Structure formats: structure tokens, C-alpha cells
């Protein structure tokens, strides 16, 4: 019915009404108490509807919006704090269960219990992935932050390194370590500085940088000679003598990631064990035959050694 009495207001692009020269903008507050101390006879307005006009109305509306937003944020942070406290309790419970499994596994023996021990090992690994109970922070450690972080990191990487064959990319360690720390994340610079301090401590791990610039963490017991021996066995197989091996082939043999396998192959090449061929299909690595060739008689073929094996394989494939 109001539409029949009042003319339709003109609206702006944002949907607000266009005010005429004789009009002002106002808003209504649902519950306001007004009292006048200067005029005793002024009637008090209790919880009525009061019109807030002009700039004061806009400011009041903005204040109400900020108060509502502030209350929502406080409620959200209370829920987050409660969740974090529960998460710490779960991590502590997981550590207690892991210690109990460790103490129980030492008292068991026999082939009949291997399956049960295997399931306990899986449960233990899962509990380790839950997180670190008391991650080292700058607030708790102060000036000793990087030293304590270095020791905690050396303890943490022990199991991941065993699974990865004794060597892991620094980026992978960074992701795993931050995941275990929960909300107490560290920066890449802090991780790198903590790793560099291992040289001063008696820890079983070390930071290594390949010639290509790739940085890894490996056990000190990790032997390149053992890796080279396994690579030599791989590249001297008949198929490998003909077509060479790729990083993926070496990764399967060594049980490591292809990226790490490529670094080992390049290192073996720098030691003179392998030769590299670059083709559209990528890198292929072959056994280095040049040490077995007599420089004074390059046409002579020995009837023993890798060169002889390669010669027979090449002749058979023709």
C-alpha cells in the first residue's frame, strides 16, 4: 500500500537511495535508553525506537558492526585454543602408547610373534607421525634455540632416514619436521642453520651438498662406496651394457627416490665409474670402458673384463 502513496526512490549503482536536497539519511536502533539530566521534566525513553540521523547514525552502525565482528573473533579463538590444548593431550597420549609398545616389544621373541611385532611396529610408526610433544621454540629456548632445535631434529630424522635408505632430500625433511611440530612451524633458514650445527655435535646424521647444489641429510654410516658397488652391478648387466640405465632404473635398484638416484649416478660419473649420454629421452648412464682400453693399441680386445663382456653383448645384438 505504501507503494501507491510514495514515489519509487532512485538508486545508485551500489543499491543505495539517491537523497533529494531536502532529505537526510537516518537509521533506527531497536533498543536505546535516553535520559536528560539538565531537564528533569524531560521524559525518559526506555528501550524504545530512536532515530539516529546523519553522521552519528552511520558511526553508530559502524561501531555495532565492529563489536559483532570482535565477538565472533573472540569465540573463534577460544575454539582454536581449545582445539590446540586437546591436540597437545593427544600427542602426549601417543608418546605414552609408543613408549609402552617399545617396552613390550623388547620382552617378546619367537617366530610365532613376528606378525604381532610387525603390527606393533606399524602402530609405533603411526604414533611417531602424530607429532612432537614439546617442540623447541624461540620463546622456550631463547639464545639456545638453534642448538636445541639441532638436537631435536637429529633425533627426529632417524626413522625417516632408515625408511629412505639412509638419505633424504632436505626439502622432504623440512616438510616432515614441520608437520610433526604442528602449529610451531620453523623457517627454512632455521632448519638449515640447525643442520649446519651437527658438525659441532656428536650426532649420527650429517648435512651433505652434492655438486649439483642439491642438499640432503644422510646417516654418517652411509657409504658411497657401497652405493657405487651396487650401481656397477646394475650397469654391467647385459641389457644395461646395450642401452644404459636411467635414474628410474637406479632408483628401483637402490630403493631410493629417482632424484637421489640421479645424484648418485652423477657422483659415480665424476669418480670415473660411469659415462653419460644425453638424448631426447633424458640421461642414460653406461659403464666407463675407457680405463680398459690400451692407449698404445686401441684396437686390441682383451678376452676378459667388462670391455670383453660389452664386446660380446654388442656382437650378439647385431
Phi and psi in degrees as GROMACS dihedral restraints (atoms count N, CA, C in turn):
[ dihedral_restraints ]
;  ai    aj    ak    al  type     phi  dphi    fc
    3     4     5     6     1   -64.5    20    10
    4     5     6     7     1   -27.9    20    10
    6     7     8     9     1   -66.6    20    10
    7     8     9    10     1   -24.7    20    10
    9    10    11    12     1   -80.2    20    10
   10    11    12    13     1   -21.0    20    10
   12    13    14    15     1   -99.2    20    10
   13    14    15    16     1   -32.3    20    10
   15    16    17    18     1  -108.4    20    10
   16    17    18    19     1   143.2    20    10
   18    19    20    21     1   -75.4    20    10
   19    20    21    22     1   148.4    20    10
   21    22    23    24     1   -66.4    20    10
   22    23    24    25     1   132.9    20    10
   24    25    26    27     1   -78.6    20    10
   25    26    27    28     1   145.3    20    10
   27    28    29    30     1   -79.8    20    10
   28    29    30    31     1   135.8    20    10
   30    31    32    33     1  -111.0    20    10
   31    32    33    34     1   150.2    20    10
   33    34    35    36     1   -82.1    20    10
   34    35    36    37     1   178.7    20    10
   36    37    38    39     1   -62.9    20    10
   37    38    39    40     1   -28.8    20    10
   39    40    41    42     1   -88.0    20    10
   40    41    42    43     1     0.2    20    10
   42    43    44    45     1    94.9    20    10
   43    44    45    46     1     3.7    20    10
   45    46    47    48     1   -87.9    20    10
   46    47    48    49     1   148.9    20    10
   48    49    50    51     1   -71.9    20    10
   49    50    51    52     1   146.4    20    10
   51    52    53    54     1   -87.0    20    10
   52    53    54    55     1   118.1    20    10
   54    55    56    57     1   -82.1    20    10
   55    56    57    58     1   140.1    20    10
   57    58    59    60     1   -80.8    20    10
   58    59    60    61     1   165.3    20    10
   60    61    62    63     1   -56.5    20    10
   61    62    63    64     1   -28.3    20    10
   63    64    65    66     1   -96.4    20    10
   64    65    66    67     1     6.7    20    10
   66    67    68    69     1  -110.9    20    10
   67    68    69    70     1   153.4    20    10
   69    70    71    72     1  -131.9    20    10
   70    71    72    73     1   155.2    20    10
   72    73    74    75     1   -88.7    20    10
   73    74    75    76     1   138.7    20    10
   75    76    77    78     1  -144.1    20    10
   76    77    78    79     1   164.0    20    10
   78    79    80    81     1  -137.6    20    10
   79    80    81    82     1   162.4    20    10
   81    82    83    84     1  -112.1    20    10
   82    83    84    85     1   135.1    20    10
   84    85    86    87     1  -103.2    20    10
   85    86    87    88     1   135.4    20    10
   87    88    89    90     1   -75.9    20    10
   88    89    90    91     1   -31.0    20    10
   90    91    92    93     1  -148.6    20    10
   91    92    93    94     1   105.3    20    10
   93    94    95    96     1  -139.6    20    10
   94    95    96    97     1   136.5    20    10
   96    97    98    99     1  -105.0    20    10
   97    98    99   100     1   125.5    20    10
   99   100   101   102     1  -118.2    20    10
  100   101   102   103     1   134.5    20    10
  102   103   104   105     1  -136.3    20    10
  103   104   105   106     1   144.2    20    10
  105   106   107   108     1  -118.7    20    10
  106   107   108   109     1   114.0    20    10
  108   109   110   111     1   -80.1    20    10
  109   110   111   112     1   -29.4    20    10
  111   112   113   114     1   -72.5    20    10
  112   113   114   115     1   -30.9    20    10
  114   115   116   117     1  -116.1    20    10
  115   116   117   118     1    97.8    20    10
  117   118   119   120     1   -61.8    20    10
  118   119   120   121     1   -30.2    20    10
  120   121   122   123     1   -83.3    20    10
  121   122   123   124     1    -0.9    20    10
  123   124   125   126     1   -70.7    20    10
  124   125   126   127     1   126.9    20    10
  126   127   128   129     1   -67.6    20    10
  127   128   129   130     1   135.1    20    10
  129   130   131   132     1   -77.4    20    10
  130   131   132   133     1   139.4    20    10
  132   133   134   135     1  -106.4    20    10
  133   134   135   136     1   114.6    20    10
  135   136   137   138     1  -109.1    20    10
  136   137   138   139     1   117.0    20    10
  138   139   140   141     1    48.0    20    10
  139   140   141   142     1    44.0    20    10
  141   142   143   144     1  -102.2    20    10
  142   143   144   145     1  -166.1    20    10
  144   145   146   147     1  -105.7    20    10
  145   146   147   148     1   119.8    20    10
  147   148   149   150     1  -119.6    20    10
  148   149   150   151     1   139.0    20    10
  150   151   152   153     1   -89.9    20    10
  151   152   153   154     1   121.4    20    10
  153   154   155   156     1  -100.6    20    10
  154   155   156   157     1   118.3    20    10
  156   157   158   159     1  -108.7    20    10
  157   158   159   160     1   145.2    20    10
  159   160   161   162     1    68.8    20    10
  160   161   162   163     1  -141.4    20    10
  162   163   164   165     1   -63.7    20    10
  163   164   165   166     1   -39.4    20    10
  165   166   167   168     1   -60.4    20    10
  166   167   168   169     1   -37.2    20    10
  168   169   170   171     1   -66.2    20    10
  169   170   171   172     1   -40.2    20    10
  171   172   173   174     1   -65.2    20    10
  172   173   174   175     1   -44.1    20    10
  174   175   176   177     1   -63.2    20    10
  175   176   177   178     1   -40.5    20    10
  177   178   179   180     1   -64.0    20    10
  178   179   180   181     1   -39.7    20    10
  180   181   182   183     1   -66.3    20    10
  181   182   183   184     1   -41.1    20    10
  183   184   185   186     1   -62.5    20    10
  184   185   186   187     1   -40.1    20    10
  186   187   188   189     1   -63.7    20    10
  187   188   189   190     1   -41.6    20    10
  189   190   191   192     1   -62.9    20    10
  190   191   192   193     1   -38.6    20    10
  192   193   194   195     1   -65.3    20    10
  193   194   195   196     1   -42.2    20    10
  195   196   197   198     1   -65.8    20    10
  196   197   198   199     1   -38.1    20    10
  198   199   200   201     1   -64.4    20    10
  199   200   201   202     1   -40.7    20    10
  201   202   203   204     1   -64.6    20    10
  202   203   204   205     1   -42.5    20    10
  204   205   206   207     1   -64.1    20    10
  205   206   207   208     1   -41.6    20    10
  207   208   209   210     1   -63.0    20    10
  208   209   210   211     1   -40.7    20    10
  210   211   212   213     1   -65.1    20    10
  211   212   213   214     1   -40.0    20    10
  213   214   215   216     1   -64.2    20    10
  214   215   216   217     1   -40.4    20    10
  216   217   218   219     1   -65.5    20    10
  217   218   219   220     1   -41.4    20    10
  219   220   221   222     1   -61.5    20    10
  220   221   222   223     1   -43.0    20    10
  222   223   224   225     1   -63.5    20    10
  223   224   225   226     1   -39.6    20    10
  225   226   227   228     1   -65.6    20    10
  226   227   228   229     1   -42.5    20    10
  228   229   230   231     1   -70.1    20    10
  229   230   231   232     1   -30.7    20    10
  231   232   233   234     1   -64.2    20    10
  232   233   234   235     1   -42.2    20    10
  234   235   236   237     1   -64.8    20    10
  235   236   237   238     1   -38.7    20    10
  237   238   239   240     1   -66.5    20    10
  238   239   240   241     1   -41.8    20    10
  240   241   242   243     1   -62.9    20    10
  241   242   243   244     1   -39.9    20    10
  243   244   245   246     1   -64.1    20    10
  244   245   246   247     1   -40.2    20    10
  246   247   248   249     1   -64.4    20    10
  247   248   249   250     1   -41.4    20    10
  249   250   251   252     1   -65.6    20    10
  250   251   252   253     1   -38.4    20    10
  252   253   254   255     1   -65.7    20    10
  253   254   255   256     1   -38.5    20    10
  255   256   257   258     1   -67.2    20    10
  256   257   258   259     1   -36.4    20    10
  258   259   260   261     1   -63.6    20    10
  259   260   261   262     1   -40.3    20    10
  261   262   263   264     1   -63.2    20    10
  262   263   264   265     1   -39.8    20    10
  264   265   266   267     1   -63.4    20    10
  265   266   267   268     1   -39.9    20    10
  267   268   269   270     1   -66.5    20    10
  268   269   270   271     1   -39.0    20    10
  270   271   272   273     1   -64.4    20    10
  271   272   273   274     1   -41.8    20    10
  273   274   275   276     1   -63.0    20    10
  274   275   276   277     1   -41.4    20    10
  276   277   278   279     1   -63.6    20    10
  277   278   279   280     1   -40.5    20    10
  279   280   281   282     1   -62.9    20    10
  280   281   282   283     1   -40.6    20    10
  282   283   284   285     1   -65.4    20    10
  283   284   285   286     1   -39.9    20    10
  285   286   287   288     1   -62.1    20    10
  286   287   288   289     1   -41.4    20    10
  288   289   290   291     1   -66.2    20    10
  289   290   291   292     1   -38.5    20    10
  291   292   293   294     1   -64.7    20    10
  292   293   294   295     1   -42.8    20    10
  294   295   296   297     1   -63.5    20    10
  295   296   297   298     1   -36.3    20    10
  297   298   299   300     1   -66.7    20    10
  298   299   300   301     1   -39.3    20    10
  300   301   302   303     1   -65.9    20    10
  301   302   303   304     1   -38.7    20    10
  303   304   305   306     1   -63.3    20    10
  304   305   306   307     1   -44.0    20    10
  306   307   308   309     1   -68.9    20    10
  307   308   309   310     1   -32.4    20    10
  309   310   311   312     1   -75.5    20    10
  310   311   312   313     1   -33.1    20    10
  312   313   314   315     1   -71.3    20    10
  313   314   315   316     1   -26.1    20    10
  315   316   317   318     1   -72.9    20    10
  316   317   318   319     1   -20.5    20    10
  318   319   320   321     1   -94.1    20    10
  319   320   321   322     1     0.3    20    10
  321   322   323   324     1  -108.9    20    10
  322   323   324   325     1   149.1    20    10
  324   325   326   327     1  -156.2    20    10
  325   326   327   328     1   169.0    20    10
  327   328   329   330     1   107.8    20    10
  328   329   330   331     1   147.0    20    10
  330   331   332   333     1   -67.7    20    10
  331   332   333   334     1   -28.9    20    10
  333   334   335   336     1   -65.9    20    10
  334   335   336   337     1   -20.6    20    10
  336   337   338   339     1  -103.1    20    10
  337   338   339   340     1    10.2    20    10
  339   340   341   342     1   -62.8    20    10
  340   341   342   343     1   -40.6    20    10
  342   343   344   345     1   -64.3    20    10
  343   344   345   346     1   -41.0    20    10
  345   346   347   348     1   -65.5    20    10
  346   347   348   349     1   -39.3    20    10
  348   349   350   351     1   -66.0    20    10
  349   350   351   352     1   -35.2    20    10
  351   352   353   354     1   -64.7    20    10
  352   353   354   355     1   -41.4    20    10
  354   355   356   357     1   -66.1    20    10
  355   356   357   358     1   -36.0    20    10
  357   358   359   360     1   -66.5    20    10
  358   359   360   361     1   -36.4    20    10
  360   361   362   363     1   -65.0    20    10
  361   362   363   364     1   -40.2    20    10
  363   364   365   366     1   -63.5    20    10
  364   365   366   367     1   -42.6    20    10
  366   367   368   369     1   -63.6    20    10
  367   368   369   370     1   -37.7    20    10
  369   370   371   372     1   -65.1    20    10
  370   371   372   373     1   -43.0    20    10
  372   373   374   375     1   -63.4    20    10
  373   374   375   376     1   -39.1    20    10
  375   376   377   378     1   -65.0    20    10
  376   377   378   379     1   -41.0    20    10
  378   379   380   381     1   -65.7    20    10
  379   380   381   382     1   -33.7    20    10
  381   382   383   384     1   -65.5    20    10
  382   383   384   385     1   -31.3    20    10
  384   385   386   387     1   -75.7    20    10
  385   386   387   388     1   -10.8    20    10
  387   388   389   390     1   -63.2    20    10
  388   389   390   391     1   -41.5    20    10
  390   391   392   393     1   150.1    20    10
  391   392   393   394     1   178.6    20    10
  393   394   395   396     1   -96.5    20    10
  394   395   396   397     1   132.7    20    10
  396   397   398   399     1   -64.5    20    10
  397   398   399   400     1   -53.3    20    10
  399   400   401   402     1  -124.3    20    10
  400   401   402   403     1    79.9    20    10
  402   403   404   405     1   -65.2    20    10
  403   404   405   406     1   140.2    20    10
  405   406   407   408     1   -68.8    20    10
  406   407   408   409     1   130.4    20    10
  408   409   410   411     1  -126.0    20    10
  409   410   411   412     1   164.6    20    10
  411   412   413   414     1   -66.8    20    10
  412   413   414   415     1   -31.4    20    10
  414   415   416   417     1   -70.1    20    10
  415   416   417   418     1   -39.1    20    10
  417   418   419   420     1   -83.3    20    10
  418   419   420   421     1   -32.1    20    10
  420   421   422   423     1   -96.8    20    10
  421   422   423   424     1   -26.4    20    10
  423   424   425   426     1    65.3    20    10
  424   425   426   427     1  -129.0    20    10
  426   427   428   429     1   -68.1    20    10
  427   428   429   430     1   -20.4    20    10
  429   430   431   432     1   -92.7    20    10
  430   431   432   433     1    19.8    20    10
  432   433   434   435     1   -59.3    20    10
  433   434   435   436     1   -53.8    20    10
  435   436   437   438     1   -68.7    20    10
  436   437   438   439     1   -33.4    20    10
  438   439   440   441     1   -65.1    20    10
  439   440   441   442     1   -47.1    20    10
  441   442   443   444     1   -68.7    20    10
  442   443   444   445     1   -37.1    20    10
  444   445   446   447     1   -63.5    20    10
  445   446   447   448     1   -36.9    20    10
  447   448   449   450     1   -63.3    20    10
  448   449   450   451     1   -44.3    20    10
  450   451   452   453     1   -67.5    20    10
  451   452   453   454     1   -41.2    20    10
  453   454   455   456     1   -64.3    20    10
  454   455   456   457     1   -39.0    20    10
  456   457   458   459     1   -65.7    20    10
  457   458   459   460     1   -39.9    20    10
  459   460   461   462     1   -64.0    20    10
  460   461   462   463     1   -34.9    20    10
  462   463   464   465     1   -70.7    20    10
  463   464   465   466     1   -36.0    20    10
  465   466   467   468     1   -70.6    20    10
  466   467   468   469     1   -38.4    20    10
  468   469   470   471     1   -77.4    20    10
  469   470   471   472     1    -5.1    20    10
  471   472   473   474     1   -59.5    20    10
  472   473   474   475     1   -52.9    20    10
  474   475   476   477     1   -69.3    20    10
  475   476   477   478     1   -45.6    20    10
  477   478   479   480     1   -57.2    20    10
  478   479   480   481     1   -36.4    20    10
  480   481   482   483     1   -68.5    20    10
  481   482   483   484     1   -37.7    20    10
  483   484   485   486     1   -62.4    20    10
  484   485   486   487     1   -38.3    20    10
  486   487   488   489     1   -71.0    20    10
  487   488   489   490     1   -32.5    20    10
  489   490   491   492     1   -91.3    20    10
  490   491   492   493     1     7.4    20    10
  492   493   494   495     1    84.7    20    10
  493   494   495   496     1    19.0    20    10
  495   496   497   498     1    96.4    20    10
  496   497   498   499     1     0.6    20    10
  498   499   500   501     1  -151.7    20    10
  499   500   501   502     1   137.0    20    10
  501   502   503   504     1  -141.1    20    10
  502   503   504   505     1   149.4    20    10
  504   505   506   507     1   -64.9    20    10
  505   506   507   508     1   142.5    20    10
  507   508   509   510     1   -62.2    20    10
  508   509   510   511     1   -32.9    20    10
  510   511   512   513     1   -66.0    20    10
  511   512   513   514     1   -40.7    20    10
  513   514   515   516     1   -64.3    20    10
  514   515   516   517     1   -40.3    20    10
  516   517   518   519     1   -63.0    20    10
  517   518   519   520     1   -40.6    20    10
  519   520   521   522     1   -59.8    20    10
  520   521   522   523     1   -43.9    20    10
  522   523   524   525     1   -66.3    20    10
  523   524   525   526     1   -44.9    20    10
  525   526   527   528     1   -64.6    20    10
  526   527   528   529     1   -42.1    20    10
  528   529   530   531     1   -67.5    20    10
  529   530   531   532     1   -42.9    20    10
  531   532   533   534     1   -67.6    20    10
  532   533   534   535     1   -34.0    20    10
  534   535   536   537     1   -63.8    20    10
  535   536   537   538     1   -40.2    20    10
  537   538   539   540     1   -71.2    20    10
  538   539   540   541     1   -26.3    20    10
  540   541   542   543     1   -80.1    20    10
  541   542   543   544     1   -10.7    20    10
  543   544   545   546     1    71.6    20    10
  544   545   546   547     1  -119.4    20    10
  546   547   548   549     1   -86.0    20    10
  547   548   549   550     1   -10.9    20    10
  549   550   551   552     1   -91.1    20    10
  550   551   552   553     1    67.8    20    10
  552   553   554   555     1   -75.3    20    10
  553   554   555   556     1   154.8    20    10
  555   556   557   558     1  -119.1    20    10
  556   557   558   559     1   160.9    20    10
  558   559   560   561     1   -87.9    20    10
  559   560   561   562     1   160.0    20    10
  561   562   563   564     1   -58.3    20    10
  562   563   564   565     1   -34.2    20    10
  564   565   566   567     1   -64.7    20    10
  565   566   567   568     1   -40.6    20    10
  567   568   569   570     1   -64.2    20    10
  568   569   570   571     1   -40.4    20    10
  570   571   572   573     1   -64.1    20    10
  571   572   573   574     1   -44.2    20    10
  573   574   575   576     1   -64.6    20    10
  574   575   576   577     1   -39.8    20    10
  576   577   578   579     1   -68.3    20    10
  577   578   579   580     1   -37.7    20    10
  579   580   581   582     1   -64.0    20    10
  580   581   582   583     1   -39.5    20    10
  582   583   584   585     1   -67.5    20    10
  583   584   585   586     1   -36.8    20    10
  585   586   587   588     1   -67.6    20    10
  586   587   588   589     1   -20.0    20    10
  588   589   590   591     1   -80.4    20    10
  589   590   591   592     1    -8.1    20    10
  591   592   593   594     1   -63.3    20    10
  592   593   594   595     1   -24.3    20    10
  594   595   596   597     1   -63.7    20    10
  595   596   597   598     1   -26.5    20    10
  597   598   599   600     1   -88.5    20    10
  598   599   600   601     1   -16.4    20    10
  600   601   602   603     1  -107.9    20    10
  601   602   603   604     1   156.6    20    10
  603   604   605   606     1   -90.1    20    10
  604   605   606   607     1    79.9    20    10
  606   607   608   609     1  -120.0    20    10
  607   608   609   610     1   154.3    20    10
  609   610   611   612     1   -83.7    20    10
  610   611   612   613     1     8.2    20    10
  612   613   614   615     1  -124.1    20    10
  613   614   615   616     1   165.0    20    10
  615   616   617   618     1  -151.0    20    10
  616   617   618   619     1   157.3    20    10
  618   619   620   621     1   -95.6    20    10
  619   620   621   622     1   133.0    20    10
  621   622   623   624     1  -130.2    20    10
  622   623   624   625     1   142.1    20    10
  624   625   626   627     1  -122.2    20    10
  625   626   627   628     1   121.4    20    10
  627   628   629   630     1   -76.5    20    10
  628   629   630   631     1   167.3    20    10
  630   631   632   633     1   -61.8    20    10
  631   632   633   634     1   -27.9    20    10
  633   634   635   636     1   -75.5    20    10
  634   635   636   637     1   -10.6    20    10
  636   637   638   639     1   101.5    20    10
  637   638   639   640     1   -10.9    20    10
  639   640   641   642     1   -67.8    20    10
  640   641   642   643     1   132.4    20    10
  642   643   644   645     1  -107.9    20    10
  643   644   645   646     1   135.2    20    10
  645   646   647   648     1  -134.9    20    10
  646   647   648   649     1   163.3    20    10
  648   649   650   651     1  -113.5    20    10
  649   650   651   652     1   130.5    20    10
  651   652   653   654     1  -139.5    20    10
  652   653   654   655     1   159.4    20    10
  654   655   656   657     1   -70.4    20    10
  655   656   657   658     1   146.3    20    10
  657   658   659   660     1   -67.1    20    10
  658   659   660   661     1   -23.5    20    10
  660   661   662   663     1   -78.0    20    10
  661   662   663   664     1    -7.6    20    10
  663   664   665   666     1   -66.8    20    10
  664   665   666   667     1   128.3    20    10
  666   667   668   669     1  -114.5    20    10
  667   668   669   670     1   124.3    20    10
  669   670   671   672     1   -68.0    20    10
  670   671   672   673     1   -32.9    20    10
  672   673   674   675     1   -62.1    20    10
  673   674   675   676     1   -39.1    20    10
  675   676   677   678     1   -64.7    20    10
  676   677   678   679     1   -40.6    20    10
  678   679   680   681     1   -64.1    20    10
  679   680   681   682     1   -43.6    20    10
  681   682   683   684     1   -62.6    20    10
  682   683   684   685     1   -36.9    20    10
  684   685   686   687     1   -64.3    20    10
  685   686   687   688     1   -40.4    20    10
  687   688   689   690     1   -69.2    20    10
  688   689   690   691     1   -36.5    20    10
  690   691   692   693     1   -66.7    20    10
  691   692   693   694     1   -39.4    20    10
  693   694   695   696     1   -63.5    20    10
  694   695   696   697     1   -39.8    20    10
  696   697   698   699     1   -62.1    20    10
  697   698   699   700     1   -38.6    20    10
  699   700   701   702     1   -67.1    20    10
  700   701   702   703     1   -45.8    20    10
  702   703   704   705     1   -79.3    20    10
  703   704   705   706     1   -10.9    20    10
  705   706   707   708     1   -96.3    20    10
  706   707   708   709     1     5.1    20    10
  708   709   710   711     1   -71.5    20    10
  709   710   711   712     1   151.9    20    10
  711   712   713   714     1   -53.5    20    10
  712   713   714   715     1   -45.6    20    10
  714   715   716   717     1   -64.2    20    10
  715   716   717   718     1   -40.4    20    10
  717   718   719   720     1   -69.4    20    10
  718   719   720   721     1   -31.0    20    10
  720   721   722   723     1   -65.1    20    10
  721   722   723   724     1   -31.2    20    10
  723   724   725   726     1   -83.5    20    10
  724   725   726   727     1   -47.4    20    10
  726   727   728   729     1  -112.2    20    10
  727   728   729   730     1    -6.9    20    10
  729   730   731   732     1    77.0    20    10
  730   731   732   733     1  -177.1    20    10
  732   733   734   735     1  -128.7    20    10
  733   734   735   736     1   152.4    20    10
  735   736   737   738     1  -105.2    20    10
  736   737   738   739     1   175.4    20    10
  738   739   740   741     1   -64.1    20    10
  739   740   741   742     1   -33.8    20    10
  741   742   743   744     1   -66.4    20    10
  742   743   744   745     1   -39.6    20    10
  744   745   746   747     1   -62.0    20    10
  745   746   747   748     1   -44.3    20    10
  747   748   749   750     1   -67.5    20    10
  748   749   750   751     1   -34.3    20    10
  750   751   752   753     1   -63.2    20    10
  751   752   753   754     1   -39.5    20    10
  753   754   755   756     1   -66.2    20    10
  754   755   756   757     1   -41.6    20    10
  756   757   758   759     1   -68.2    20    10
  757   758   759   760     1   -43.5    20    10
  759   760   761   762     1   -84.2    20    10
  760   761   762   763     1   -15.1    20    10
  762   763   764   765     1    71.1    20    10
  763   764   765   766     1    35.3    20    10
  765   766   767   768     1  -131.1    20    10
  766   767   768   769     1   177.1    20    10
  768   769   770   771     1   -70.0    20    10
  769   770   771   772     1   149.4    20    10
  771   772   773   774     1   -57.6    20    10
  772   773   774   775     1   -36.1    20    10
  774   775   776   777     1   -61.1    20    10
  775   776   777   778     1   -42.5    20    10
  777   778   779   780     1   -70.0    20    10
  778   779   780   781     1   -35.9    20    10
  780   781   782   783     1   -64.0    20    10
  781   782   783   784     1   -38.9    20    10
  783   784   785   786     1   -62.6    20    10
  784   785   786   787     1   -39.7    20    10
  786   787   788   789     1   -63.8    20    10
  787   788   789   790     1   -39.1    20    10
  789   790   791   792     1   -65.5    20    10
  790   791   792   793     1   -39.2    20    10
  792   793   794   795     1   -65.4    20    10
  793   794   795   796     1   -41.9    20    10
  795   796   797   798     1   -65.7    20    10
  796   797   798   799     1   -36.7    20    10
  798   799   800   801     1   -66.0    20    10
  799   800   801   802     1   -40.8    20    10
  801   802   803   804     1   -64.3    20    10
  802   803   804   805     1   -34.3    20    10
  804   805   806   807     1   -65.4    20    10
  805   806   807   808     1   -42.2    20    10
  807   808   809   810     1   -65.8    20    10
  808   809   810   811     1   -23.4    20    10
  810   811   812   813     1   -85.8    20    10
  811   812   813   814     1    -3.8    20    10
  813   814   815   816     1    89.5    20    10
  814   815   816   817     1     8.1    20    10
  816   817   818   819     1   -81.5    20    10
  817   818   819   820     1   -34.5    20    10
  819   820   821   822     1  -123.5    20    10
  820   821   822   823     1   162.2    20    10
  822   823   824   825     1  -120.9    20    10
  823   824   825   826     1   151.2    20    10
  825   826   827   828     1  -116.2    20    10
  826   827   828   829     1   141.7    20    10
  828   829   830   831     1  -124.2    20    10
  829   830   831   832     1   128.8    20    10
  831   832   833   834     1  -107.2    20    10
  832   833   834   835     1   121.6    20    10
  834   835   836   837     1  -133.7    20    10
  835   836   837   838     1   174.6    20    10
  837   838   839   840     1   -57.7    20    10
  838   839   840   841     1   -23.3    20    10
  840   841   842   843     1   -82.7    20    10
  841   842   843   844     1    -5.3    20    10
  843   844   845   846     1   114.2    20    10
  844   845   846   847     1  -161.0    20    10
  846   847   848   849     1   -83.2    20    10
  847   848   849   850     1   136.5    20    10
  849   850   851   852     1  -127.2    20    10
  850   851   852   853     1   135.9    20    10
  852   853   854   855     1  -114.3    20    10
  853   854   855   856     1   138.1    20    10
  855   856   857   858     1  -127.0    20    10
  856   857   858   859     1   157.9    20    10
  858   859   860   861     1   -65.4    20    10
  859   860   861   862     1   140.6    20    10
  861   862   863   864     1   -80.5    20    10
  862   863   864   865     1   112.4    20    10
  864   865   866   867     1   -93.8    20    10
  865   866   867   868     1   -10.5    20    10
  867   868   869   870     1   -62.5    20    10
  868   869   870   871     1   -35.4    20    10
  870   871   872   873     1   -62.0    20    10
  871   872   873   874     1   -21.8    20    10
  873   874   875   876     1   -91.7    20    10
  874   875   876   877     1    -0.5    20    10
  876   877   878   879     1   -94.3    20    10
  877   878   879   880     1   129.9    20    10
  879   880   881   882     1   -77.7    20    10
  880   881   882   883     1   117.3    20    10
  882   883   884   885     1   -64.6    20    10
  883   884   885   886     1   -22.4    20    10
  885   886   887   888     1   -83.0    20    10
  886   887   888   889     1   -17.8    20    10
  888   889   890   891     1  -150.1    20    10
  889   890   891   892     1    81.6    20    10
  891   892   893   894     1   -70.4    20    10
  892   893   894   895     1   -16.3    20    10
  894   895   896   897     1   -89.5    20    10
  895   896   897   898     1    -8.7    20    10
  897   898   899   900     1   -77.1    20    10
  898   899   900   901     1   137.4    20    10
  900   901   902   903     1  -117.3    20    10
  901   902   903   904     1   122.3    20    10
  903   904   905   906     1   -75.5    20    10
  904   905   906   907     1   150.0    20    10
  906   907   908   909     1   -94.0    20    10
  907   908   909   910     1    25.5    20    10
  909   910   911   912     1  -155.5    20    10
  910   911   912   913     1   167.0    20    10
  912   913   914   915     1    90.0    20    10
  913   914   915   916     1  -179.2    20    10
  915   916   917   918     1   -67.2    20    10
  916   917   918   919     1   -37.0    20    10
  918   919   920   921     1   -62.0    20    10
  919   920   921   922     1   -41.1    20    10
  921   922   923   924     1   -64.6    20    10
  922   923   924   925     1   -40.8    20    10
  924   925   926   927     1   -64.0    20    10
  925   926   927   928     1   -43.4    20    10
  927   928   929   930     1   -62.8    20    10
  928   929   930   931     1   -40.4    20    10
  930   931   932   933     1   -62.1    20    10
  931   932   933   934     1   -43.5    20    10
  933   934   935   936     1   -68.2    20    10
  934   935   936   937     1   -39.0    20    10
  936   937   938   939     1   -65.8    20    10
  937   938   939   940     1   -41.8    20    10
  939   940   941   942     1   -65.4    20    10
  940   941   942   943     1   -37.3    20    10
  942   943   944   945     1   -69.1    20    10
  943   944   945   946     1   -37.0    20    10
  945   946   947   948     1   -68.8    20    10
  946   947   948   949     1   -27.0    20    10
  948   949   950   951     1   -83.5    20    10
  949   950   951   952     1    -9.5    20    10
